[in-house]
Amino acid sequence: MAEQKLKINALDNGPYLVKGAVVVVDAEGNRFPSDRQTIALCRCGASTTKPFCDGTHSKIGFRAAERAVREEEEQD
């Protein structure tokens, strides 16, 4: 069975939704494997289940930084 391609979506003022086989590793090398097809990673920093989202962003009024800016394609 082929592995699903990994996809990450940044939700407006919410978590990163990660779809596909992934293992999260923190700065100390602790592994957070998941058997779910989709996981939500905290962006607000206030989750009690970090690195995973617990919905706290909606309670504290988290507002994400500006959207990412696409690089302009090089002109010939």
N, CA and C atoms as a LAMMPS dump frame, in Angstrom:
ITEM: TIMESTEP
0
ITEM: NUMBER OF ATOMS
228
ITEM: BOX BOUNDS ff ff ff
-5.0000000000000000e+02 5.0000000000000000e+02
-5.0000000000000000e+02 5.0000000000000000e+02
-5.0000000000000000e+02 5.0000000000000000e+02
ITEM: ATOMS id mol type element x y z
1 1 1 N 0.837 -1.183 0
2 1 2 C 0 0 0
3 1 3 C 0.882 1.246 0
4 2 1 N 0.648 2.164 -0.925
5 2 2 C 1.451 3.373 -1.043
6 2 3 C 1.091 4.361 0.061
7 3 1 N 2.116 5.059 0.569
8 3 2 C 1.884 6.067 1.604
9 3 3 C 1.205 7.282 0.996
10 4 1 N 0.294 7.883 1.762
11 4 2 C -0.382 9.096 1.33
12 4 3 C 0.604 10.251 1.344
13 5 1 N 0.506 11.112 0.349
14 5 2 C 1.357 12.292 0.279
15 5 3 C 1.025 13.22 1.447
16 6 1 N 2.02 13.78 2.075
17 6 2 C 1.843 14.666 3.214
18 6 3 C 1.33 16.023 2.749
19 7 1 N 0.329 16.56 3.473
20 7 2 C -0.237 17.86 3.138
21 7 3 C -0.442 18.639 4.428
22 8 1 N -0.029 19.924 4.439
23 8 2 C -0.191 20.788 5.607
24 8 3 C -1.011 22.002 5.197
25 9 1 N -2.119 22.24 5.921
26 9 2 C -2.97 23.407 5.69
27 9 3 C -2.946 24.273 6.933
28 10 1 N -2.689 25.565 6.762
29 10 2 C -2.773 26.517 7.862
30 10 3 C -4.191 27.067 7.88
31 11 1 N -4.924 26.815 8.96
32 11 2 C -6.277 27.331 9.073
33 11 3 C -6.231 28.78 9.541
34 12 1 N -7.15 29.607 9.039
35 12 2 C -7.204 31.002 9.468
36 12 3 C -7.372 31.064 10.977
37 13 1 N -6.443 31.709 11.651
38 13 2 C -6.5 31.9 13.103
39 13 3 C -6.704 30.594 13.87
40 14 1 N -6.174 29.514 13.327
41 14 2 C -6.308 28.206 13.953
42 14 3 C -5.054 27.382 13.768
43 15 1 N -5.167 26.081 13.931
44 15 2 C -3.996 25.205 13.885
45 15 3 C -3.519 24.905 12.466
46 16 1 N -2.392 24.216 12.394
47 16 2 C -1.951 23.6 11.152
48 16 3 C -2.604 22.239 11.1
49 17 1 N -3.311 21.917 10.019
50 17 2 C -3.853 20.581 9.83
51 17 3 C -2.855 19.803 8.991
52 18 1 N -2.388 18.682 9.524
53 18 2 C -1.394 17.851 8.848
54 18 3 C -2.061 16.544 8.461
55 19 1 N -2.103 16.269 7.149
56 19 2 C -2.738 15.053 6.647
57 19 3 C -1.672 14.151 6.055
58 20 1 N -1.681 12.887 6.459
59 20 2 C -0.721 11.915 5.965
60 20 3 C 0.093 11.343 7.104
61 21 1 N 0.916 10.364 6.783
62 21 2 C 1.733 9.694 7.79
63 21 3 C 2.832 10.636 8.269
64 22 1 N 2.841 10.937 9.569
65 22 2 C 3.818 11.869 10.113
66 22 3 C 4.103 11.517 11.569
67 23 1 N 5.333 11.777 12.005
68 23 2 C 5.704 11.672 13.412
69 23 3 C 6.256 13.041 13.802
70 24 1 N 5.697 13.641 14.841
71 24 2 C 6.152 14.943 15.319
72 24 3 C 7.27 14.712 16.333
73 25 1 N 8.373 15.468 16.203
74 25 2 C 9.508 15.37 17.112
75 25 3 C 9.784 16.769 17.652
76 26 1 N 9.844 16.906 19.006
77 26 2 C 10.09 18.232 19.587
78 26 3 C 11.588 18.512 19.694
79 27 1 N 11.936 19.673 20.237
80 27 2 C 13.329 20.118 20.313
81 27 3 C 14.203 19.195 21.147
82 28 1 N 13.603 18.477 22.101
83 28 2 C 14.375 17.545 22.926
84 28 3 C 14.437 16.141 22.338
85 29 1 N 13.831 15.942 21.173
86 29 2 C 13.853 14.637 20.53
87 29 3 C 12.704 13.733 20.945
88 30 1 N 11.763 14.254 21.742
89 30 2 C 10.596 13.453 22.117
90 30 3 C 9.702 13.258 20.892
91 31 1 N 9.277 12.018 20.687
92 31 2 C 8.457 11.681 19.534
93 31 3 C 6.989 11.658 19.933
94 32 1 N 6.151 12.173 19.06
95 32 2 C 4.71 12.195 19.259
96 32 3 C 4.043 11.514 18.065
97 33 1 N 4.127 10.183 18
98 33 2 C 3.504 9.49 16.873
99 33 3 C 1.981 9.55 16.993
100 34 1 N 1.311 9.441 15.88
101 34 2 C -0.147 9.446 15.886
102 34 3 C -0.65 8.415 14.894
103 35 1 N -1.727 7.761 15.255
104 35 2 C -2.321 6.788 14.337
105 35 3 C -3.462 7.414 13.537
106 36 1 N -3.667 8.72 13.704
107 36 2 C -4.716 9.423 12.971
108 36 3 C -4.222 9.811 11.585
109 37 1 N -5.144 9.911 10.633
110 37 2 C -4.803 10.356 9.281
111 37 3 C -4.59 11.862 9.233
112 38 1 N -5.251 12.604 10.132
113 38 2 C -5.111 14.056 10.191
114 38 3 C -4.86 14.472 11.63
115 39 1 N -3.849 15.321 11.839
116 39 2 C -3.598 15.868 13.171
117 39 3 C -3.626 17.393 13.075
118 40 1 N -3.942 18.03 14.196
119 40 2 C -3.961 19.499 14.256
120 40 3 C -2.85 19.935 15.191
121 41 1 N -1.918 20.736 14.693
122 41 2 C -0.8 21.229 15.485
123 41 3 C -1.071 22.658 15.934
124 42 1 N -0.826 22.931 17.214
125 42 2 C -1.086 24.231 17.82
126 42 3 C -0.215 25.313 17.191
127 43 1 N -0.831 26.472 16.889
128 43 2 C -0.09 27.648 16.428
129 43 3 C -0.148 28.773 17.435
130 44 1 N -1.117 28.743 18.361
131 44 2 C -1.298 29.874 19.279
132 44 3 C -0.375 29.792 20.495
133 45 1 N 0.119 28.596 20.809
134 45 2 C 1.008 28.421 21.953
135 45 3 C 0.304 28.211 23.275
136 46 1 N -1.035 28.202 23.29
137 46 2 C -1.777 28.1 24.544
138 46 3 C -2.432 26.736 24.776
139 47 1 N -2.27 25.806 23.865
140 47 2 C -2.882 24.49 24.011
141 47 3 C -2.327 23.761 25.233
142 48 1 N -3.19 23.033 25.932
143 48 2 C -2.73 22.215 27.063
144 48 3 C -2.295 20.838 26.593
145 49 1 N -2.431 20.566 25.296
146 49 2 C -2.038 19.27 24.739
147 49 3 C -0.952 19.442 23.677
148 50 1 N -0.098 20.493 23.839
149 50 2 C 0.961 20.753 22.864
150 50 3 C 1.788 19.498 22.627
151 51 1 N 2.204 19.238 21.441
152 51 2 C 2.172 20.124 20.286
153 51 3 C 0.83 20.113 19.539
154 52 1 N -0.143 19.374 20.046
155 52 2 C -1.42 19.254 19.363
156 52 3 C -2.387 20.358 19.8
157 53 1 N -3.297 20.716 18.926
158 53 2 C -4.293 21.748 19.181
159 53 3 C -5.414 21.181 20.051
160 54 1 N -5.875 21.981 21.014
161 54 2 C -7.026 21.586 21.834
162 54 3 C -8.18 22.575 21.706
163 55 1 N -8.092 23.503 20.764
164 55 2 C -9.158 24.468 20.527
165 55 3 C -9.036 25.758 21.321
166 56 1 N -7.996 25.882 22.143
167 56 2 C -7.824 27.078 22.965
168 56 3 C -7.725 28.348 22.13
169 57 1 N -7.213 28.26 20.902
170 57 2 C -7.071 29.445 20.046
171 57 3 C -8.386 30.206 19.897
172 58 1 N -9.491 29.491 19.842
173 58 2 C -10.776 30.17 19.674
174 58 3 C -11.231 30.85 20.967
175 59 1 N -10.808 30.333 22.109
176 59 2 C -11.183 30.915 23.404
177 59 3 C -10.379 32.166 23.732
178 60 1 N -9.129 32.231 23.24
179 60 2 C -8.262 33.369 23.575
180 60 3 C -8.221 34.426 22.474
181 61 1 N -8.94 34.194 21.39
182 61 2 C -8.969 35.171 20.301
183 61 3 C -7.684 35.225 19.497
184 62 1 N -7.013 34.093 19.332
185 62 2 C -5.758 34.041 18.571
186 62 3 C -5.956 34.584 17.159
187 63 1 N -5.035 35.428 16.734
188 63 2 C -5.005 35.946 15.369
189 63 3 C -3.644 35.634 14.792
190 64 1 N -3.652 34.914 13.689
191 64 2 C -2.4 34.514 13.048
192 64 3 C -1.722 35.721 12.406
193 65 1 N -0.435 35.597 12.202
194 65 2 C 0.327 36.633 11.498
195 65 3 C -0.171 36.711 10.06
196 66 1 N 0.353 37.66 9.332
197 66 2 C -0.044 37.812 7.937
198 66 3 C 0.146 36.508 7.181
199 67 1 N -0.579 36.387 6.098
200 67 2 C -0.468 35.192 5.253
201 67 3 C 0.92 35.122 4.616
202 68 1 N 1.308 33.915 4.276
203 68 2 C 2.579 33.719 3.585
204 68 3 C 2.528 34.4 2.218
205 69 1 N 3.653 34.876 1.781
206 69 2 C 3.733 35.553 0.495
207 69 3 C 4.429 34.623 -0.489
208 70 1 N 3.788 34.401 -1.613
209 70 2 C 4.39 33.537 -2.644
210 70 3 C 5.549 34.258 -3.307
211 71 1 N 6.595 33.491 -3.595
212 71 2 C 7.713 34.051 -4.362
213 71 3 C 7.268 34.262 -5.785
214 72 1 N 7.685 35.373 -6.374
215 72 2 C 7.344 35.601 -7.781
216 72 3 C 8.15 34.646 -8.627
217 73 1 N 7.488 34.112 -9.669
218 73 2 C 8.197 33.225 -10.579
219 73 3 C 9.222 34.018 -11.361
220 74 1 N 10.371 33.382 -11.568
221 74 2 C 11.43 34.072 -12.314
222 74 3 C 10.991 34.309 -13.744
223 75 1 N 11.276 35.505 -14.242
224 75 2 C 10.951 35.878 -15.623
225 75 3 C 12.126 35.493 -16.525
226 76 1 N 11.832 35.024 -17.722
227 76 2 C 12.911 34.673 -18.673
228 76 3 C 13.577 35.894 -19.227
